[in-house]
């Protein structure tokens, strides 16, 4: 019975202590919950192994500093902008490079134009010899072939005689410049022309001309050259001869009768061969030989529009005037002419 009261007091003491414990727990909770960031930081710094020491390291601004490193992305954007700018600026560069091209092509156009005549009427006696073939006549040849063919031996004798008489070969350019502007000529000028462009011009005429120091003018039919006809010159032979001082001029494309033809046809026959020869020799063609000596006024008009200086045909004569450069006479040398006949022709007053 005495133990029961003691137990009751023990229970009452525990019950009475409950509010005090609750109050202590509440105060402790309030203190922890209301701790300021500064207090948290001080508490952390004061702790040697506290978890708060890692917090500033993890959340510190230096960790976020790499973000500005990404800022160079816009820096790269302006870099690409100026890069595209030079690309656009480079576009005018080819434009300026292309502009001189037509200028350079157009510049030579006035070059072949005949100098403006000084207005003085002039005459000149300059034999323009007309040859065709320098070759031996093959057996059974017809009269036409025999008439066109001067043997290499006869040609050699003629050149030797010309050399001994003091003749000097000039070009048709030289003759035109004398007649129009008075450019002086040598004392005994002569022009040696060869029509059609046969292969013997290379095998026989060319070596003899070089041997005696004469230059020849060869009027070629370019269709035969393009077709690589072995009876005619090749473009390689023409280049070689030109480099040695020979001149080359057009004799039409395929040797037709040019009279009563249309404009396009004449351009094809007159301008086409001119351009073909110039492309191989690099020298401007200025003279034309009428096929078979046939021409009309419209042919002359087309020749003038293509910047030719003049033309030769088959009429016999050795005297030329400044008012008719598109009808230059020639002295025909025929296959049957021996040296005496050759000399007589040169002495005629025509």
Secondary structure, DSSP 4 states (H G I P E B T S, - for coil): -HHHHHHHHHHHHHHHHHHHHHHHHHHHHHHHHT--HHHHHHHHHH-SS-THHHHHHHHSHHHHTHHHHHHHHHHHHHHHHHHHHHHHHHHHHHHHHHHHHHHHHHHHHHHTSPPPP-S---EEE-EEEEE-EESPPPTT--HHHHHHEEPHHHHHHHHHHHHHTT-EE--HHHHHHHHHH-----TTEEEEEEEE-BTHIIIIIHHHHHHHT--EEEEE-HHHHHTT-TTB--HHHHHHHHHTT-EEEE--SS----TT--HHHHHHHHHHHHHHHHHHH-S---EEE-GGG---HHHHHHHHHTT--EEEEEEE-SEEETT-TTSEEEEE--TT--HHHHHHHHHS--
